[in-house]
């Protein structure tokens, strides 16, 4: 079963009456708030265009020039306020990083689970890997001597896949996502990989504890440096801590909040990227 199918199967359980296929009034009323948050975050980014083969895509860059680079990969929602929050945070860790978010959905952003499901289902996963490779190359051609990749949920799966398929990647930190065997085999990883999972994650075969332990077993056979961390009491997307993200998680039945786990994960992220970049 492919990565998209694993998420789609789980998403079907999230389409409760509180999240109908038609945009519900509560979420619609939040649209302006989300737009304002996105606009505020966007003001800190430089929007660029990156070309690969016969296509061009937008990307968003934040952080000081000539710093080590980190490609930051979106959740299934798209390039929204939360992935931009993560990129801004990453750019300020330690002595600083240059963070780049490639727009894998080409400008589309989901507001509800059904929309996110539709967008992810339509993603060209092999094309996304090419976008990531082009993003890594852009950073290296523009002052970053080394470049890591990180991602969340869908982006976490793609981050691990990039550590297998993109030789230019120097390190990976993935959050609650694993690639399908059709996309990439972690036992063939070339880059050091650190991965983070919530103990209560219910995305079976994609981000649950069984998937985390399976990933760890595969990485053991690679000979590359690796770490797999499981956070007690945490469910999916536990790194999303903005007020708006917390409301969205609650709408999906994810009610846990654990700042201690978030701080620990960021500390481990900082140590890992500092070690390899």
PENORTA-V846996 format. One record per residue. RES is the residue in one letter. BURIAL is # if it has 9 or more other C-alpha atoms within 8 Angstrom, else .. Layout:
((RES	BURIAL) (RES	BURIAL))
//
This chain:
((X	.) (X	#) (X	#) (X	.) (X	#) (X	#) (X	#) (X	#) (X	.) (X	#) (X	#) (X	.) (X	.) (X	#) (X	#) (X	.) (X	.) (X	.) (X	#) (X	#) (X	.) (X	.) (X	#) (X	#) (X	.) (X	.) (X	#) (X	.) (X	.) (X	.) (X	#) (X	.) (X	.) (X	#) (X	.) (X	.) (X	#) (X	#) (X	.) (X	.) (X	#) (X	.) (X	.) (X	.) (X	#) (X	.) (X	.) (X	.) (X	.) (X	#) (X	#) (X	#) (X	.) (X	.) (X	.) (X	.) (X	#) (X	#) (X	#) (X	#) (X	#) (X	#) (X	#) (X	#) (X	.) (X	#) (X	#) (X	#) (X	#) (X	#) (X	#) (X	#) (X	#) (X	#) (X	#) (X	#) (X	#) (X	#) (X	#) (X	#) (X	#) (X	#) (X	#) (X	#) (X	#) (X	#) (X	#) (X	#) (X	.) (X	#) (X	#) (X	#) (X	#) (X	.) (X	.) (X	#) (X	#) (X	#) (X	#) (X	#) (X	#) (X	#) (X	#) (X	#) (X	#) (X	.) (X	#) (X	.) (X	#) (X	#) (X	#) (X	#) (X	#) (X	#) (X	#) (X	#) (X	#) (X	.) (X	#) (X	#) (X	#) (X	.) (X	#) (X	.) (X	.) (X	.) (X	.) (X	#) (X	#) (X	#) (X	#) (X	#) (X	#) (X	#) (X	#) (X	#) (X	#) (X	#) (X	#) (X	#) (X	.) (X	.) (X	#) (X	#) (X	#) (X	#) (X	#) (X	#) (X	#) (X	#) (X	#) (X	#) (X	#) (X	#) (X	#) (X	#) (X	#) (X	#) (X	#) (X	#) (X	#) (X	#) (X	#) (X	#) (X	#) (X	#) (X	#) (X	.) (X	#) (X	#) (X	#) (X	#) (X	#) (X	#) (X	#) (X	#) (X	#) (X	#) (X	#) (X	#) (X	.) (X	.) (X	#) (X	#) (X	#) (X	#) (X	#) (X	.) (X	#) (X	#) (X	#) (X	#) (X	#) (X	#) (X	#) (X	#) (X	#) (X	#) (X	#) (X	#) (X	#) (X	.) (X	#) (X	#) (X	.) (X	#) (X	#) (X	#) (X	#) (X	#) (X	#) (X	#) (X	#) (X	.) (X	#) (X	#) (X	.) (X	#) (X	#) (X	#) (X	.) (X	#) (X	.) (X	#) (X	.) (X	#) (X	.) (X	#) (X	.) (X	#) (X	#) (X	.) (X	.) (X	#) (X	#) (X	#) (X	#) (X	#) (X	.) (X	.) (X	#) (X	.) (X	.) (X	.) (X	#) (X	#) (X	.) (X	.) (X	#) (X	#) (X	#) (X	.) (X	.) (X	#) (X	.) (X	.) (X	.) (X	.) (X	.) (X	.) (X	#) (X	#) (X	.) (X	.) (X	#) (X	.) (X	.) (X	.) (X	#) (X	#) (X	.) (X	#) (X	#) (X	.) (X	.) (X	.) (X	#))
//
